Amino acid sequence: MRPVYERGTITPFGATTAWPVVADERIVGRQVSVGGGDHGVAVAVSGDDVIRALGATLADVTDPEQVG
């Protein structure tokens, strides 16, 4: 039986399928908040740990017009 993921609650942690993860390069050395698998649930973790645990690819994914 395939798991059912509710829209807005999907997180790569604990997923039954390994998904490719692209993380903004600005999370290196910072604490980040990631979805906890349910609406309104989040977990604060080290960005470095996220990168390592998920094998994330780093990229500049920030829209410069939105940074302010």
ZAZATI-443195 format. One record per residue: residue number from 1; residue in one letter; x, y negated, z negated of N, C-alpha, C in turn. Coordinates in Angstrom, 2 decimals, padded with zeros to 5 digits. Layout:
N
<rec n="NUM" res="a" n_east="X" n_north="Y" n_up="Z" ca_east="X" ca_north="Y" ca_up="Z" c_east="X" c_north="Y" c_up="Z"/>
...
# end
This chain:
68
<rec n="1" res="m" n_east="000.85" n_north="001.18" n_up="000.00" ca_east="000.00" ca_north="000.00" ca_up="000.00" c_east="000.89" c_north="-001.24" c_up="000.00"/>
<rec n="2" res="r" n_east="000.60" n_north="-002.17" n_up="000.87" ca_east="001.37" ca_north="-003.41" ca_up="000.95" c_east="000.90" c_north="-004.40" c_up="-000.11"/>
<rec n="3" res="p" n_east="001.85" n_north="-005.13" n_up="-000.69" ca_east="001.44" ca_north="-006.13" ca_up="-001.69" c_east="000.68" c_north="-007.26" c_up="-001.04"/>
<rec n="4" res="v" n_east="-000.16" n_north="-007.89" n_up="-001.80" ca_east="-000.92" ca_north="-009.05" ca_up="-001.32" c_east="-000.32" c_north="-010.28" c_up="-001.97"/>
<rec n="5" res="y" n_east="000.15" n_north="-011.20" n_up="-001.15" ca_east="000.72" ca_north="-012.44" ca_up="-001.64" c_east="-000.28" c_north="-013.56" c_up="-001.41"/>
<rec n="6" res="e" n_east="-000.62" n_north="-014.28" n_up="-002.46" ca_east="-001.54" ca_north="-015.39" ca_up="-002.34" c_east="-000.78" c_north="-016.62" c_up="-001.83"/>
<rec n="7" res="r" n_east="-001.36" n_north="-017.31" n_up="-000.90" ca_east="-000.73" ca_north="-018.51" ca_up="-000.34" c_east="-000.34" c_north="-019.48" c_up="-001.45"/>
<rec n="8" res="g" n_east="000.90" n_north="-019.97" n_up="-001.36" ca_east="001.40" ca_north="-020.92" ca_up="-002.35" c_east="002.06" c_north="-020.29" c_up="-003.55"/>
<rec n="9" res="t" n_east="002.12" n_north="-018.96" n_up="-003.59" ca_east="002.71" ca_north="-018.28" ca_up="-004.74" c_east="003.88" c_north="-017.39" c_up="-004.36"/>
<rec n="10" res="i" n_east="004.26" n_north="-017.40" n_up="-003.10" ca_east="005.30" ca_north="-016.48" ca_up="-002.63" c_east="006.67" c_north="-016.94" c_up="-003.11"/>
<rec n="11" res="t" n_east="007.43" n_north="-016.02" n_up="-003.66" ca_east="008.79" ca_north="-016.28" ca_up="-004.10" c_east="009.67" c_north="-015.12" c_up="-003.62"/>
<rec n="12" res="p" n_east="010.91" n_north="-015.39" n_up="-003.23" ca_east="011.77" ca_north="-014.30" ca_up="-002.76" c_east="012.27" c_north="-013.41" c_up="-003.91"/>
<rec n="13" res="f" n_east="012.12" n_north="-013.85" n_up="-005.15" ca_east="012.55" ca_north="-013.04" ca_up="-006.28" c_east="011.55" c_north="-011.91" c_up="-006.53"/>
<rec n="14" res="g" n_east="012.02" n_north="-010.68" n_up="-006.47" ca_east="011.17" ca_north="-009.53" ca_up="-006.73" c_east="010.28" c_north="-009.14" c_up="-005.57"/>
<rec n="15" res="a" n_east="010.46" n_north="-009.75" n_up="-004.41" ca_east="009.65" ca_north="-009.40" ca_up="-003.24" c_east="010.01" c_north="-007.99" c_up="-002.78"/>
<rec n="16" res="t" n_east="009.05" n_north="-007.31" n_up="-002.21" ca_east="009.30" ca_north="-005.94" ca_up="-001.73" c_east="010.08" c_north="-005.93" c_up="-000.42"/>
<rec n="17" res="t" n_east="010.16" n_north="-007.08" n_up="000.22" ca_east="010.92" ca_north="-007.24" ca_up="001.46" c_east="011.98" c_north="-008.31" c_up="001.23"/>
<rec n="18" res="a" n_east="013.21" n_north="-008.04" n_up="001.64" ca_east="014.27" ca_north="-009.06" ca_up="001.53" c_east="014.08" c_north="-010.09" c_up="002.64"/>
<rec n="19" res="w" n_east="013.77" n_north="-011.31" n_up="002.28" ca_east="013.54" ca_north="-012.36" ca_up="003.24" c_east="014.80" c_north="-013.20" c_up="003.40"/>
<rec n="20" res="p" n_east="015.03" n_north="-013.75" n_up="004.58" ca_east="016.14" ca_north="-014.69" ca_up="004.71" c_east="015.80" c_north="-015.96" c_up="003.95"/>
<rec n="21" res="v" n_east="016.76" n_north="-016.48" n_up="003.22" ca_east="016.54" ca_north="-017.68" ca_up="002.41" c_east="017.51" c_north="-018.76" c_up="002.86"/>
<rec n="22" res="v" n_east="016.99" n_north="-019.94" n_up="003.16" ca_east="017.81" ca_north="-021.10" ca_up="003.48" c_east="017.59" c_north="-022.10" c_up="002.35"/>
<rec n="23" res="a" n_east="018.68" n_north="-022.50" n_up="001.71" ca_east="018.61" ca_north="-023.44" ca_up="000.59" c_east="019.31" c_north="-024.73" c_up="000.96"/>
<rec n="24" res="d" n_east="018.76" n_north="-025.83" n_up="000.51" ca_east="019.42" ca_north="-027.11" ca_up="000.75" c_east="020.76" c_north="-027.13" c_up="000.02"/>
<rec n="25" res="e" n_east="021.78" n_north="-027.61" n_up="000.70" ca_east="023.13" ca_north="-027.61" ca_up="000.15" c_east="023.24" c_north="-028.44" c_up="-001.12"/>
<rec n="26" res="r" n_east="022.27" n_north="-029.29" n_up="-001.39" ca_east="022.30" ca_north="-030.14" ca_up="-002.59" c_east="022.00" c_north="-029.38" c_up="-003.88"/>
<rec n="27" res="i" n_east="021.60" n_north="-028.10" n_up="-003.80" ca_east="021.32" ca_north="-027.36" ca_up="-005.03" c_east="022.58" c_north="-026.81" c_up="-005.69"/>
<rec n="28" res="v" n_east="023.71" n_north="-026.85" n_up="-004.98" ca_east="024.97" ca_north="-026.36" ca_up="-005.55" c_east="025.30" c_north="-027.17" c_up="-006.80"/>
<rec n="29" res="g" n_east="025.55" n_north="-026.47" n_up="-007.91" ca_east="025.93" ca_north="-027.12" ca_up="-009.16" c_east="024.81" c_north="-027.81" c_up="-009.90"/>
<rec n="30" res="r" n_east="023.56" n_north="-027.60" n_up="-009.46" ca_east="022.42" ca_north="-028.26" ca_up="-010.10" c_east="021.41" c_north="-027.24" c_up="-010.61"/>
<rec n="31" res="q" n_east="020.56" n_north="-027.67" n_up="-011.51" ca_east="019.44" ca_north="-026.85" ca_up="-011.94" c_east="018.28" c_north="-027.11" c_up="-010.99"/>
<rec n="32" res="v" n_east="017.58" n_north="-026.05" n_up="-010.59" ca_east="016.46" ca_north="-026.18" ca_up="-009.67" c_east="015.24" c_north="-025.47" c_up="-010.24"/>
<rec n="33" res="s" n_east="014.09" n_north="-025.83" n_up="-009.73" ca_east="012.84" ca_north="-025.19" ca_up="-010.13" c_east="012.36" c_north="-024.33" c_up="-008.97"/>
<rec n="34" res="v" n_east="012.08" n_north="-023.06" n_up="-009.25" ca_east="011.59" ca_north="-022.16" ca_up="-008.21" c_east="010.24" c_north="-021.59" c_up="-008.64"/>
<rec n="35" res="g" n_east="009.44" n_north="-021.23" n_up="-007.65" ca_east="008.13" ca_north="-020.66" ca_up="-007.92" c_east="008.22" c_north="-019.39" c_up="-008.75"/>
<rec n="36" res="g" n_east="007.28" n_north="-019.24" n_up="-009.66" ca_east="007.27" ca_north="-018.07" ca_up="-010.54" c_east="006.27" c_north="-017.01" c_up="-010.13"/>
<rec n="37" res="g" n_east="005.70" n_north="-017.11" n_up="-008.94" ca_east="004.82" ca_north="-016.06" ca_up="-008.44" c_east="003.34" c_north="-016.25" c_up="-008.70"/>
<rec n="38" res="d" n_east="002.95" n_north="-017.39" n_up="-009.27" ca_east="001.54" ca_north="-017.68" ca_up="-009.50" c_east="001.38" c_north="-019.20" c_up="-009.45"/>
<rec n="39" res="h" n_east="000.19" n_north="-019.66" n_up="-009.21" ca_east="-000.05" ca_north="-021.10" ca_up="-009.17" c_east="000.30" c_north="-021.72" c_up="-010.52"/>
<rec n="40" res="g" n_east="001.05" n_north="-022.81" n_up="-010.49" ca_east="001.40" ca_north="-023.52" ca_up="-011.71" c_east="002.51" c_north="-022.88" c_up="-012.52"/>
<rec n="41" res="v" n_east="003.15" n_north="-021.85" n_up="-011.99" ca_east="004.22" ca_north="-021.17" ca_up="-012.73" c_east="005.54" c_north="-021.41" c_up="-012.00"/>
<rec n="42" res="a" n_east="006.52" n_north="-021.94" n_up="-012.72" ca_east="007.83" ca_north="-022.19" ca_up="-012.15" c_east="008.89" c_north="-021.82" c_up="-013.17"/>
<rec n="43" res="v" n_east="010.09" n_north="-021.61" n_up="-012.69" ca_east="011.22" ca_north="-021.24" ca_up="-013.53" c_east="012.39" c_north="-022.16" c_up="-013.18"/>
<rec n="44" res="a" n_east="013.04" n_north="-022.73" n_up="-014.19" ca_east="014.22" ca_north="-023.55" ca_up="-013.96" c_east="015.45" c_north="-022.65" c_up="-014.03"/>
<rec n="45" res="v" n_east="016.25" n_north="-022.67" n_up="-012.97" ca_east="017.43" ca_north="-021.81" ca_up="-012.88" c_east="018.59" c_north="-022.59" c_up="-012.25"/>
<rec n="46" res="s" n_east="019.77" n_north="-022.03" n_up="-012.36" ca_east="020.95" ca_north="-022.61" ca_up="-011.73" c_east="020.86" c_north="-022.43" c_up="-010.22"/>
<rec n="47" res="g" n_east="021.08" n_north="-023.51" n_up="-009.48" ca_east="021.09" ca_north="-023.41" ca_up="-008.02" c_east="022.15" c_north="-022.43" c_up="-007.55"/>
<rec n="48" res="d" n_east="023.29" n_north="-022.40" n_up="-008.22" ca_east="024.35" ca_north="-021.46" ca_up="-007.86" c_east="023.89" c_north="-020.02" c_up="-008.01"/>
<rec n="49" res="d" n_east="023.11" n_north="-019.75" n_up="-009.08" ca_east="022.58" ca_north="-018.39" ca_up="-009.29" c_east="021.57" c_north="-018.02" c_up="-008.21"/>
<rec n="50" res="v" n_east="020.75" n_north="-018.98" n_up="-007.80" ca_east="019.78" ca_north="-018.73" ca_up="-006.73" c_east="020.50" c_north="-018.34" c_up="-005.44"/>
<rec n="51" res="i" n_east="021.52" n_north="-019.12" n_up="-005.10" ca_east="022.28" ca_north="-018.85" ca_up="-003.88" c_east="022.88" c_north="-017.46" c_up="-003.93"/>
<rec n="52" res="r" n_east="023.51" n_north="-017.15" n_up="-005.04" ca_east="024.18" ca_north="-015.85" ca_up="-005.20" c_east="023.18" c_north="-014.69" c_up="-005.20"/>
<rec n="53" res="a" n_east="022.11" n_north="-014.81" n_up="-005.97" ca_east="021.15" ca_north="-013.72" ca_up="-006.10" c_east="020.41" c_north="-013.41" c_up="-004.80"/>
<rec n="54" res="l" n_east="020.15" n_north="-014.46" n_up="-004.02" ca_east="019.37" ca_north="-014.27" ca_up="-002.79" c_east="020.22" c_north="-014.23" c_up="-001.54"/>
<rec n="55" res="g" n_east="021.53" n_north="-014.43" n_up="-001.68" ca_east="022.38" ca_north="-014.46" ca_up="-000.50" c_east="021.96" c_north="-015.58" c_up="000.43"/>
<rec n="56" res="a" n_east="021.57" n_north="-016.71" n_up="-000.16" ca_east="021.02" ca_north="-017.82" ca_up="000.62" c_east="022.05" c_north="-018.45" c_up="001.54"/>
<rec n="57" res="t" n_east="021.58" n_north="-018.89" n_up="002.68" ca_east="022.37" ca_north="-019.67" ca_up="003.61" c_east="022.18" c_north="-021.13" c_up="003.23"/>
<rec n="58" res="l" n_east="023.29" n_north="-021.88" n_up="003.12" ca_east="023.19" ca_north="-023.30" ca_up="002.78" c_east="023.12" c_north="-024.14" c_up="004.04"/>
<rec n="59" res="a" n_east="022.29" n_north="-025.17" n_up="004.00" ca_east="022.15" ca_north="-026.10" ca_up="005.12" c_east="021.64" c_north="-027.43" c_up="004.60"/>
<rec n="60" res="d" n_east="021.83" n_north="-028.46" n_up="005.37" ca_east="021.25" ca_north="-029.75" ca_up="005.06" c_east="019.84" c_north="-029.76" c_up="005.62"/>
<rec n="61" res="v" n_east="018.86" n_north="-029.52" n_up="004.77" ca_east="017.47" ca_north="-029.42" ca_up="005.23" c_east="016.61" c_north="-030.60" c_up="004.74"/>
<rec n="62" res="t" n_east="017.25" n_north="-031.61" n_up="004.16" ca_east="016.52" ca_north="-032.75" ca_up="003.65" c_east="016.24" c_north="-033.74" c_up="004.77"/>
<rec n="63" res="d" n_east="015.03" n_north="-034.25" n_up="004.80" ca_east="014.65" ca_north="-035.29" ca_up="005.75" c_east="015.15" c_north="-036.62" c_up="005.18"/>
<rec n="64" res="p" n_east="016.15" n_north="-037.24" n_up="005.81" ca_east="016.73" ca_north="-038.47" ca_up="005.26" c_east="015.71" c_north="-039.60" c_up="005.07"/>
<rec n="65" res="e" n_east="014.64" n_north="-039.59" n_up="005.82" ca_east="013.62" ca_north="-040.62" ca_up="005.66" c_east="012.82" c_north="-040.42" c_up="004.38"/>
<rec n="66" res="q" n_east="012.82" n_north="-039.22" n_up="003.84" ca_east="012.05" ca_north="-038.93" ca_up="002.64" c_east="012.89" c_north="-039.07" c_up="001.37"/>
<rec n="67" res="v" n_east="014.20" n_north="-039.16" n_up="001.49" ca_east="015.08" ca_north="-039.30" ca_up="000.32" c_east="015.12" c_north="-040.75" c_up="-000.07"/>
<rec n="68" res="g" n_east="014.94" n_north="-041.02" n_up="-001.34" ca_east="014.93" ca_north="-042.41" ca_up="-001.64" c_east="015.21" c_north="-042.72" c_up="-003.02"/>
# end
